[in-house]
Amino acid sequence: MSLNNSALNMSSILGIIPARGGSKGIPRKNIVDLGGKPLIYYTIKAAKESGLLDRLILSSEDAEIIAIAKSLGVEVPFVRPAEYAQDHIGDQPVLQHALNKLNKLDGYQPDLVLYLKPTIPFRTSIDIENVIQKLKNKEIDSVRTVTETTGINHPYWMFTMNEEGMSTPLISGKSIAKYPRRQLLPPVFRLNGVVEGLKPAFILNHASIYGERMALVTVPENRAVDIDTPADLDYARYLLSKSSQS
């Protein structure tokens, strides 16, 4: 059953799409063409289809990205300062700037924040809904989406290597000799960034925006494609073409 704001006790939910102009792997990555649409379009579409966000804003310093976001119905209440749009800047300063700016502009203080990267085109409104549902729990500090890691990508089958080329199990006591078959490996999950649900207090007042009690929501691999390289973009185009044929 779908959620709605009444089911969420009328919590104020803010969606933030971070989309700076600089990108080294794929120039103008956040608005690169994917299926005849700018990449950011797919994030905006999923957020709007959820029907659960009170506000959906863009944080960007780039005039072209801002214009595209506005044309797609996204609110752009401020221009991100250039110092918050550099390669080395992490998520927390960007989020802090957005929350502080919204509070200063119109006194807006959300109860929950969703961080929605524009480079993940196949997330769905259901992924957003599942994160919000967990984030409403007062005992949870944050919610992050994950994908199960299996087989050769499992950390029990990984090693570090010294200068002589000799191996050491990545996790002490968890060598491949004890887990020779894939079926013996316990479930392990990797972060995928599809949706990140956060509480404003941790964004503004703590060293970690995720707090100590972080819940997880699983997302299938085909919805967790994150476009960072030309190969990622080619794969996304392939998936999109396959889905349009089905």
Secondary structure as UniProt FT lines:
FT   TURN            5..10
FT   STRAND          13..18
FT   TURN            27..28
FT   HELIX           29..31
FT   STRAND          33..34
FT   TURN            35..36
FT   STRAND          37..38
FT   HELIX           40..50
FT   STRAND          55..59
FT   HELIX           63..71
FT   TURN            72..73
FT   HELIX           82..84
FT   TURN            87..88
FT   HELIX           91..106
FT   STRAND          112..115
FT   TURN            118..119
FT   TURN            121..122
FT   HELIX           125..135
FT   TURN            138..139
FT   STRAND          142..149
FT   HELIX           151..153
FT   HELIX           155..157
FT   STRAND          159..161
FT   TURN            163..164
FT   STRAND          167..169
FT   TURN            172..173
FT   TURN            176..178
FT   HELIX           182..184
FT   STRAND          188..198
FT   HELIX           200..205
FT   TURN            209..210
FT   STRAND          214..218
FT   HELIX           221..223
FT   HELIX           230..245
//
